[in-house]
C-alpha cells in the first residue's frame, strides 16, 4: 500500500470512529429539541452539550458532556461543576483549556445570576435574605470562609470583606481581623456570614465560642455584632433568629 492509500485509509478509519451530532437522530439532538420543546426540556447533559458545541474523536458533544457531569466525586451531576478545577476538567479526553475555561465560566455565571437576583430582596434585618444572597457563593465551597458585612447607622452596606478562608476543619478567624476591617469602613455594626462545607449549618462549639468572643469585642469597641449566619446546603442558621444574639 503506497503512502496515498495509507493516508486515505487512515482518514476513512478516523471518520468512521469520529462521532458527531449528525450521528444522533434529529429529534434527539439538543439544538432541535430546544427549538421544538423549549430550553426547559433539555437534560443537564444536553444543556452542557449545547454550550460545549463540539465533541471529540469518538465522542459527540452529548457524550462528552456526560463524561464531565460524571467526573465530580462528591456531588453528582450539574452541582459538581462548581467544584471541578481546570486541571480536573482537562483530564477528560476531549476537554482542553478552552472548554475547561468555558465550563468554569458557566459555573461562575450561574452563581452571579443567583446572587444578583437575591440582592433585590436583601434586607439586613431579615437573615433569610442575607442567606439567599450568599447561598450560591458559599454552599459549593470546600473550605470554610468567613465574610464580614459592614453596616452604617441606617443599616446600609458599606462593604464586605472575606476575613478568613481555611480548611474544612479549620478554626475561624481572630476577632482582631474582623474589627480592623470594620474600622477601615467606619462601620457602626457588623454581620458575620460563614459556610459549613458539610452542608449542615448547625453551629459547632467552636462557632459558639468564636461568636461570643466577637460579641464581647464588639461591645468594647462600640461596633456591635448584629448577627452571625451560617450557610449550609440550601439551608442556613441565624444566631439572631435562634435567640443566641
FISEVEX-501849 format. One line per field, with one value per residue: residue number from 1; x negated, z, y negated of N, C-alpha, C in turn. Coordinates in steps of 0.02 Angstrom, whole numbers, padded with zeros to 5 digits, always signed. Each point is the difference from the previous one (the first is absolute). Layout:
BEGIN
n = (NUM_...)
nx = (X_...)
nz = (Z_...)
ny = (Y_...)
cax = (X_...)
caz = (Z_...)
cay = (Y_...)
cx = (X_...)
cz = (Z_...)
cy = (Y_...)
***
This chain:
BEGIN
n = (1_2_3_4_5_6_7_8_9_10_11_12_13_14_15_16_17_18_19_20_21_22_23_24_25_26_27_28_29_30_31_32_33_34_35_36_37_38_39_40_41_42_43_44_45_46_47_48_49_50_51_52_53_54_55_56_57_58_59_60_61_62_63_64_65_66_67_68_69_70_71_72_73_74_75_76_77_78_79_80_81_82_83_84_85_86_87_88_89_90_91_92_93_94_95_96_97_98_99_100_101_102_103_104_105_106_107_108_109_110_111_112_113_114_115_116_117_118_119_120_121_122_123_124_125_126_127_128_129_130_131_132_133_134_135_136_137_138_139_140_141_142_143_144_145_146_147_148_149_150_151_152_153_154_155_156_157_158_159_160_161_162_163_164_165_166_167_168_169_170_171_172_173_174_175_176_177_178_179_180_181_182_183_184_185_186_187_188_189_190_191_192_193_194_195_196_197_198_199_200_201_202_203_204_205_206_207_208_209_210_211_212_213_214_215_216_217_218_219_220_221_222_223_224_225_226_227_228_229_230_231_232_233_234_235_236_237_238_239_240_241_242_243_244_245)
nx = (-00043_+00011_-00038_+00020_-00007_-00060_-00012_+00022_-00034_-00051_+00012_+00007_-00051_-00033_+00024_-00019_-00058_-00008_+00026_+00054_+00027_-00027_-00040_+00024_+00053_+00027_+00050_-00063_-00014_-00046_-00032_+00013_-00020_-00049_-00009_+00005_-00036_-00049_-00038_+00060_+00010_-00054_-00034_-00029_-00005_+00063_+00017_-00038_+00030_+00055_-00020_-00012_+00056_-00060_-00006_-00019_-00057_+00051_+00010_+00066_+00027_+00053_-00038_-00032_+00059_+00022_-00055_+00013_+00065_-00029_-00038_+00049_-00044_+00008_+00013_+00050_-00007_+00045_+00019_-00026_+00030_+00033_-00007_+00010_-00064_-00038_-00042_+00050_+00023_-00062_+00013_+00056_-00002_-00026_-00021_-00011_-00048_+00017_+00013_-00057_-00028_+00028_-00016_-00060_+00002_+00023_-00042_-00049_+00020_+00011_-00058_-00026_+00031_-00014_-00062_-00001_+00032_-00042_-00042_+00047_-00004_-00063_+00014_-00037_+00064_-00007_-00021_+00063_+00007_-00033_+00031_+00055_-00022_-00020_+00060_+00009_-00020_+00034_+00058_-00034_-00019_-00061_-00011_-00011_+00048_-00030_+00061_-00028_+00063_-00021_+00036_+00038_+00013_+00009_-00048_-00033_-00011_-00050_-00003_-00032_-00025_-00038_+00015_+00025_-00048_+00029_-00028_+00027_-00053_-00015_-00033_+00048_+00007_-00054_+00038_-00064_-00005_+00052_-00022_-00057_+00035_+00034_-00057_-00028_+00059_-00024_+00002_+00066_-00003_-00004_+00000_-00007_-00030_+00011_-00035_+00040_-00059_+00014_+00024_-00024_+00047_+00010_+00001_-00065_-00032_-00043_+00054_+00027_-00058_-00010_+00064_-00007_-00058_+00029_+00051_-00041_-00038_+00057_+00019_-00062_-00002_+00061_-00016_+00065_-00003_+00029_-00040_+00005_-00009_+00021_-00036_+00052_+00026_+00017_-00039_+00026_-00043_+00046_-00055_+00017_+00018_-00056_-00005_-00052_+00018)
nz = (+00000_-00051_+00005_-00063_-00014_+00031_-00030_-00058_+00013_+00018_-00051_-00038_+00031_-00008_-00062_-00005_+00033_-00037_+00055_-00034_+00005_-00061_+00044_+00031_+00010_-00053_+00016_+00005_-00052_+00044_-00054_-00037_+00052_+00007_-00066_+00006_+00056_-00015_+00025_+00031_-00062_-00004_-00003_+00059_-00021_-00020_+00056_+00034_-00034_+00007_+00063_+00003_-00035_+00017_-00026_+00001_-00019_-00029_+00015_-00009_-00010_-00015_-00032_-00030_-00008_-00016_-00036_-00016_-00010_-00025_-00015_+00023_+00050_+00021_-00055_-00012_-00065_-00015_+00062_-00026_-00048_+00054_+00011_-00065_+00008_-00024_+00048_+00043_-00022_+00000_+00055_-00019_-00033_-00037_+00063_-00041_-00004_-00064_-00009_+00032_-00032_-00056_+00022_+00019_-00058_-00023_+00040_-00017_-00063_+00011_+00033_-00049_-00042_+00037_+00006_-00064_-00014_+00042_-00033_-00045_+00033_-00007_+00062_+00029_+00010_-00060_+00046_-00015_-00006_+00056_+00028_-00027_+00023_+00055_-00006_-00061_+00031_+00054_-00021_-00053_+00046_-00009_+00007_+00065_-00011_+00025_-00009_+00001_+00017_-00026_+00052_-00028_+00021_-00066_+00022_-00030_-00050_+00043_+00014_-00032_+00045_-00038_+00063_-00027_-00018_+00019_+00031_-00021_+00032_-00037_+00047_+00024_-00032_+00012_+00053_+00015_-00043_+00033_+00058_-00021_-00028_+00056_+00033_-00047_+00014_+00059_+00007_+00007_-00043_+00020_-00055_+00031_-00054_+00016_-00034_-00002_-00021_+00060_-00006_+00060_+00007_+00031_+00045_-00008_+00046_-00050_-00038_+00050_+00014_-00065_-00009_+00056_-00025_-00060_+00029_+00043_-00050_-00032_+00057_+00002_-00066_+00019_-00024_+00013_+00021_-00058_-00032_+00006_-00065_+00010_-00055_-00011_-00017_-00026_+00052_+00049_+00042_+00030_+00028_-00039_-00053_+00017_+00006_-00037_-00044)
ny = (+00060_-00045_-00055_-00010_+00064_-00004_-00058_+00026_+00055_-00038_-00041_+00056_+00028_-00058_-00008_+00063_-00016_-00054_-00024_-00018_-00061_+00006_+00031_-00053_+00038_-00029_+00042_+00025_-00039_-00023_-00022_+00053_+00037_-00044_-00001_+00065_+00011_-00041_-00049_-00007_+00022_-00039_+00057_+00012_+00063_-00006_-00032_+00042_+00048_-00036_-00009_+00065_+00007_+00021_+00061_+00062_+00024_+00029_-00065_+00002_-00059_+00038_+00045_-00050_-00030_+00061_+00006_-00063_+00012_+00053_-00052_-00039_+00003_-00063_-00033_+00041_+00004_-00045_+00019_+00055_-00034_-00022_+00065_+00006_+00017_-00048_+00019_+00004_-00058_-00023_+00035_-00029_+00056_-00048_-00009_-00050_-00045_-00007_+00064_+00012_-00052_+00023_+00060_-00022_-00031_+00058_+00033_-00042_+00006_+00064_-00001_-00035_+00039_+00054_-00024_-00017_+00057_+00030_-00039_+00011_+00058_-00020_+00022_-00047_-00013_+00029_+00043_+00018_-00066_-00006_+00051_-00024_-00059_+00033_+00028_-00025_-00055_+00019_+00021_-00021_-00045_+00023_-00065_-00009_-00043_-00053_-00026_-00059_-00011_-00058_-00022_-00048_-00062_+00002_+00041_-00049_+00040_-00009_+00064_+00046_+00040_+00039_+00013_+00055_+00041_+00056_+00050_+00058_+00023_-00052_-00033_-00038_-00057_-00037_-00016_-00003_+00050_+00022_-00020_+00025_+00048_+00012_-00010_+00038_+00028_-00016_+00065_+00001_+00049_+00063_+00036_+00058_+00024_+00063_+00043_+00052_+00020_+00021_-00063_+00015_-00048_+00056_-00049_+00001_+00035_+00012_+00011_+00034_+00031_+00010_+00016_+00034_+00021_+00008_+00030_+00030_+00017_+00015_+00027_+00024_+00015_+00018_+00061_-00001_+00063_-00012_+00041_+00065_+00005_+00063_+00007_+00039_+00058_-00059_-00011_-00037_-00028_-00037_-00025_-00051_+00036_+00032_-00066_+00019_-00046)
cax = (+00043_-00042_+00013_+00065_+00051_-00003_+00032_+00072_+00026_-00002_+00055_+00062_+00008_+00013_+00069_+00045_-00002_+00022_+00072_+00024_+00071_+00039_+00011_+00057_+00063_+00014_+00047_-00033_-00056_+00017_+00021_+00067_+00045_+00011_+00044_+00065_+00033_-00021_-00063_+00014_+00005_-00067_-00032_-00062_-00051_+00015_-00016_-00073_-00022_+00012_-00051_-00065_+00005_-00030_-00027_-00069_-00003_+00033_+00050_+00033_+00002_+00044_-00038_-00053_+00032_+00014_-00065_-00016_+00047_-00015_-00067_-00001_+00000_+00041_+00068_+00014_+00037_-00018_-00028_-00071_-00038_-00029_-00056_-00052_-00054_-00021_-00041_+00046_+00037_-00045_-00017_+00049_-00018_+00042_+00008_-00062_+00002_+00056_+00062_-00003_+00015_+00071_+00039_-00008_+00037_+00071_+00012_-00004_+00057_+00060_-00004_+00011_+00070_+00038_-00015_+00030_+00072_+00011_-00017_+00060_+00039_-00045_+00017_-00049_+00031_+00034_-00055_+00013_-00020_-00074_-00018_+00014_-00049_-00065_+00007_-00034_-00072_-00034_+00020_-00040_-00070_-00026_-00033_+00039_-00015_+00035_+00010_+00024_+00039_-00005_+00060_-00001_+00052_+00065_-00004_-00020_-00063_-00058_-00046_-00008_-00068_-00015_-00051_-00030_+00011_-00042_+00016_+00066_+00000_-00038_+00035_+00016_-00049_-00006_+00043_-00039_+00002_+00067_+00010_-00044_+00039_+00056_-00026_-00020_+00061_+00037_+00063_+00030_+00026_-00024_+00033_-00046_+00029_-00049_+00029_-00020_-00006_+00039_+00069_+00041_-00016_+00002_-00063_-00043_-00022_-00048_+00039_+00032_-00051_-00026_+00052_-00001_-00060_+00012_+00052_-00031_-00047_+00040_+00026_-00055_-00021_+00058_+00026_+00035_+00013_+00073_+00021_-00048_+00040_-00038_+00028_-00007_+00019_+00069_+00028_-00043_+00016_-00014_-00006_+00052_+00065_+00001_-00003_-00067_-00025)
caz = (+00000_-00003_+00050_-00012_+00022_+00073_+00026_-00012_+00046_+00067_+00004_+00000_+00067_+00046_-00009_+00025_+00073_+00024_+00008_+00000_+00015_-00055_+00015_+00046_-00035_+00000_+00053_+00065_+00004_+00047_-00032_-00027_+00057_+00032_-00043_-00005_+00065_+00047_+00035_+00062_-00014_-00006_+00060_+00018_-00049_-00064_+00008_-00002_-00068_-00042_+00015_-00023_-00073_-00036_+00039_-00016_-00039_+00030_+00049_-00020_+00055_+00053_+00038_+00035_+00056_+00051_+00032_+00045_+00056_+00041_+00028_+00069_+00048_+00059_-00018_-00067_-00044_-00015_+00058_+00004_-00043_+00042_+00039_-00043_-00017_-00070_-00010_-00002_-00063_-00056_+00003_-00042_-00070_-00040_+00034_+00004_+00041_-00019_+00025_+00073_+00020_-00014_+00052_+00062_-00008_+00007_+00072_+00030_-00025_+00036_+00068_-00002_-00016_+00062_+00050_-00022_+00012_+00072_+00026_-00002_+00060_+00057_+00055_+00050_+00062_-00016_-00013_-00057_-00062_+00000_-00016_-00072_-00037_+00001_-00006_-00057_+00005_+00054_+00014_-00039_+00020_+00037_+00059_+00036_-00016_+00044_-00030_+00046_-00031_+00039_-00009_+00028_+00050_-00029_-00021_-00069_-00006_-00019_-00035_+00026_-00010_+00020_+00052_+00016_-00044_+00028_-00016_+00021_+00073_+00030_+00046_-00030_+00006_+00061_-00001_-00017_-00072_-00017_+00019_-00042_-00061_+00018_+00010_-00064_-00034_+00048_+00012_+00066_+00015_-00047_-00005_-00023_-00040_-00019_-00027_+00022_-00059_+00010_-00020_+00061_+00030_+00073_+00026_+00041_+00062_-00020_-00028_+00057_+00037_-00041_-00003_+00065_+00002_-00044_+00033_+00054_-00029_-00030_+00054_+00026_-00048_-00022_-00066_+00019_-00045_-00008_-00015_-00029_-00041_-00025_-00062_-00016_-00068_-00007_+00067_+00039_+00070_+00023_+00072_+00022_-00001_+00050_+00066_+00029_+00003)
cay = (-00060_-00060_-00051_-00031_+00047_+00002_-00061_+00005_+00050_-00029_-00048_+00037_+00028_-00056_-00023_+00053_-00001_-00065_-00007_-00068_-00007_+00029_+00070_+00003_-00013_-00072_-00020_+00006_-00047_-00054_-00062_+00010_+00012_-00065_-00040_+00033_+00009_-00052_+00016_+00036_+00071_+00030_+00028_-00035_+00018_-00032_-00071_-00008_+00017_-00059_-00049_+00027_-00005_+00056_+00055_+00018_+00061_+00057_-00022_-00062_-00049_+00025_+00050_-00036_-00034_+00049_+00015_-00056_+00001_+00058_-00006_-00022_+00056_-00014_-00017_+00022_-00043_-00068_-00034_+00013_-00046_-00052_+00025_+00026_-00047_+00001_+00061_+00058_-00002_+00016_+00072_+00035_+00002_-00044_-00065_-00038_-00060_-00043_+00029_-00002_-00069_-00011_+00034_-00038_-00062_+00017_+00006_-00067_-00039_+00022_-00028_-00073_-00010_+00014_-00052_-00063_+00007_-00002_-00067_-00042_+00012_-00003_-00044_+00020_+00024_+00063_+00047_+00042_-00034_+00001_+00069_+00009_-00039_+00033_+00072_+00029_-00015_+00037_+00069_+00047_-00003_+00057_-00027_-00050_-00070_-00046_-00065_-00052_-00054_-00061_-00040_-00067_-00012_+00015_+00069_+00006_+00036_-00040_+00044_+00068_+00026_+00068_-00008_+00064_+00058_+00053_+00069_+00021_+00007_-00055_-00044_-00064_-00053_-00038_-00059_-00060_-00010_-00023_-00070_-00041_-00013_-00043_-00068_-00029_-00022_-00042_+00035_-00006_+00066_+00051_+00065_+00051_+00054_+00050_+00061_+00066_+00043_+00062_-00012_-00005_-00064_+00002_-00027_+00043_-00032_-00052_-00056_-00035_-00035_-00054_-00052_-00033_-00043_-00057_-00040_-00038_-00049_-00053_-00043_-00040_-00051_-00038_+00023_+00061_+00055_+00001_+00068_+00047_+00045_+00057_+00025_+00071_+00016_-00023_-00010_-00045_-00010_-00068_-00006_-00048_+00033_+00052_-00031_+00007_-00069)
cx = (-00045_+00022_+00069_+00057_+00002_+00036_+00076_+00032_+00002_+00057_+00068_+00014_+00015_+00072_+00050_+00005_+00029_+00076_+00017_+00074_+00043_+00013_+00059_+00064_+00020_+00045_-00030_-00058_+00020_+00026_+00072_+00052_+00017_+00048_+00071_+00039_-00017_-00060_+00012_+00002_-00067_-00023_-00062_-00055_+00011_-00014_-00075_-00027_+00010_-00054_-00070_-00007_-00028_-00024_-00073_+00001_+00031_+00054_+00033_+00008_+00045_-00036_-00056_+00028_+00015_-00063_-00017_+00044_-00015_-00067_-00001_+00006_+00051_+00073_+00012_+00035_-00025_-00028_-00075_-00042_-00034_-00065_-00058_-00051_-00015_-00040_+00044_+00038_-00044_-00021_+00048_-00022_+00049_+00012_-00069_+00009_+00061_+00066_+00001_+00017_+00074_+00043_-00005_+00039_+00075_+00019_+00001_+00059_+00063_+00001_+00016_+00073_+00042_-00011_+00033_+00075_+00015_-00012_+00061_+00041_-00040_+00021_-00041_+00029_+00042_-00053_+00011_-00022_-00077_-00024_+00010_-00054_-00067_+00003_-00040_-00075_-00035_+00016_-00040_-00073_-00020_-00038_+00047_-00023_+00042_+00002_+00027_+00036_-00002_+00058_-00007_+00059_+00071_+00003_-00010_-00069_-00056_-00050_-00001_-00071_-00002_-00057_-00033_+00017_-00047_+00021_+00069_+00004_-00035_+00042_+00011_-00051_-00001_+00045_-00038_+00004_+00068_+00008_-00048_+00036_+00058_-00022_-00016_+00060_+00041_+00069_+00026_+00033_-00025_+00045_-00051_+00039_-00056_+00035_-00025_-00003_+00039_+00071_+00047_-00018_+00002_-00067_-00037_-00016_-00049_+00036_+00031_-00051_-00027_+00049_+00002_-00059_+00010_+00052_-00030_-00048_+00038_+00028_-00054_-00016_+00060_+00025_+00035_+00004_+00076_+00026_-00060_+00041_-00046_+00037_-00013_+00018_+00075_+00036_-00048_+00022_-00021_-00003_+00053_+00068_+00006_-00005_-00067_-00031_+00057)
cz = (+00000_+00051_-00008_+00024_+00076_+00031_-00008_+00048_+00072_+00008_+00004_+00070_+00051_-00005_+00025_+00076_+00028_+00003_+00001_+00018_-00055_+00011_+00046_-00040_+00008_+00057_+00070_+00007_+00044_-00033_-00025_+00055_+00034_-00041_-00001_+00066_+00051_+00040_+00063_-00011_-00003_+00067_+00017_-00052_-00067_+00004_-00005_-00070_-00047_+00011_-00022_-00075_-00037_+00049_-00016_-00039_+00038_+00050_-00026_+00062_+00057_+00044_+00039_+00061_+00056_+00037_+00051_+00062_+00048_+00035_+00074_+00047_+00056_-00016_-00073_-00040_-00003_+00059_+00005_-00042_+00041_+00033_-00043_-00017_-00075_-00015_-00005_-00066_-00059_+00000_-00042_-00073_-00040_+00031_+00005_+00043_-00016_+00029_+00077_+00026_-00011_+00055_+00066_-00004_+00005_+00074_+00034_-00021_+00038_+00071_+00000_-00017_+00063_+00051_-00019_+00012_+00075_+00029_+00001_+00063_+00064_+00051_+00061_+00068_-00012_-00020_-00061_-00066_-00006_-00020_-00075_-00042_-00005_-00016_-00057_+00001_+00048_+00004_-00039_+00023_+00043_+00062_+00035_-00020_+00045_-00032_+00054_-00041_+00046_-00016_+00031_+00048_-00025_-00026_-00076_-00003_-00023_-00041_+00032_-00014_+00022_+00050_+00019_-00053_+00024_-00022_+00028_+00076_+00036_+00047_-00033_+00017_+00069_-00004_-00019_-00074_-00021_+00015_-00034_-00065_+00015_+00010_-00066_-00040_+00043_+00014_+00071_+00021_-00051_+00003_-00027_-00038_-00014_-00019_+00037_-00061_+00006_-00024_+00059_+00035_+00077_+00028_+00043_+00065_-00016_-00029_+00056_+00039_-00038_-00003_+00065_+00006_-00042_+00032_+00055_-00026_-00031_+00052_+00026_-00048_-00027_-00069_+00013_-00056_-00004_-00014_-00025_-00036_-00028_-00061_-00007_-00073_-00007_+00067_+00038_+00073_+00020_+00076_+00027_+00004_+00054_+00071_+00034_+00006_+00021)
cy = (-00062_-00051_-00032_+00045_+00006_-00060_+00004_+00050_-00027_-00049_+00035_+00028_-00055_-00023_+00052_-00002_-00065_-00003_-00074_-00001_+00030_+00074_+00011_-00012_-00073_-00021_+00006_-00048_-00059_-00064_+00006_+00010_-00066_-00042_+00028_-00001_-00055_+00023_+00040_+00076_+00035_+00027_-00041_+00013_-00034_-00075_-00012_+00014_-00059_-00052_+00022_-00004_+00060_+00053_+00012_+00065_+00058_-00018_-00063_-00045_+00022_+00050_-00033_-00037_+00048_+00021_-00053_+00003_+00058_-00005_-00017_+00060_-00011_-00013_+00019_-00054_-00071_-00039_+00008_-00048_-00054_+00022_+00025_-00053_+00004_+00064_+00062_+00002_+00019_+00073_+00042_-00004_-00042_-00068_-00032_-00062_-00043_+00026_-00001_-00069_-00015_+00029_-00037_-00066_+00012_+00002_-00068_-00043_+00019_-00028_-00075_-00016_+00009_-00056_-00066_+00001_-00007_-00070_-00045_+00006_-00010_-00053_+00022_+00019_+00062_+00051_+00044_-00030_-00002_+00070_+00013_-00033_+00037_+00075_+00030_-00013_+00048_+00074_+00052_+00004_+00060_-00022_-00049_-00070_-00044_-00069_-00048_-00054_-00060_-00046_-00070_-00010_+00016_+00072_+00008_+00034_-00046_+00041_+00069_+00024_+00073_-00004_+00065_+00051_+00054_+00068_+00016_+00003_-00058_-00042_-00067_-00054_-00031_-00062_-00064_-00015_-00028_-00074_-00048_-00018_-00048_-00072_-00033_-00026_-00048_+00030_-00012_+00066_+00050_+00062_+00049_+00054_+00050_+00065_+00062_+00046_+00066_-00008_-00008_-00065_-00001_-00025_+00050_-00037_-00057_-00061_-00041_-00041_-00061_-00058_-00040_-00047_-00063_-00047_-00044_-00053_-00058_-00047_-00047_-00058_-00040_+00016_+00067_+00052_+00010_+00070_+00040_+00053_+00054_+00028_+00074_+00011_-00013_-00007_-00045_+00000_-00070_-00001_-00048_+00034_+00053_-00028_+00006_-00069_-00046)
***
